[in-house]
């Protein structure tokens, strides 16, 4: 059914016919595509009212684009789908922005802030984090240069073993061996830190 209704629209578009012919053909095409576009918008937006508005925007944008410049469309349904998806994405972005623009009443904001716990680390936590950090630096210093390089590239720079091998000019097996030795030595050096937390 869509193909039958799309053909007259495509012909009217290609011929650049009278405005009445174009509008009539567009209306037929819109009627044939409306349910599909609405369903797509509904799935993306999860809100029937928003989907209805996005569907209207989609057909308005399509109409305006086709009236502005007559173009031959290889696949009008795909072109319309792209417009619908972009309309939905614009609405989703706008929805997020509307959420953040809503300002709370100062009284409510003060109440909410008073009820929240601080997420900042306490002095004792900061002290222990500093101790752990210095112990880790000390343990890393006791590794061989290759082991330290492999461990640092893997865990601090998040490189893959293959990338580390390329950087250091080593086989992947050699990189794995250095990683295993480094982790084993660090576990032994820092055993009291992680066994004490069990």
Secondary structure, 3 states (H helix, E strand, C coil): CHHHHHHHHHHHHHHCCCHHHHHHHHHHHHHHHHHHHHHHHHHHHCCHHHHHHHHHHHHHHHHHHHHHCCCCCCCHHHHHHHHHHHHHHHHHHHHHHHHHHCCCCHHHHHHHHHHCCCCCCCHHHHHHHHHHHHHHHHHHHCCCHHHHHHHHHHHCCCCCHHHHHHHHCCCHHHHHHHHHHHHHHHHHHCHHHHHCCC
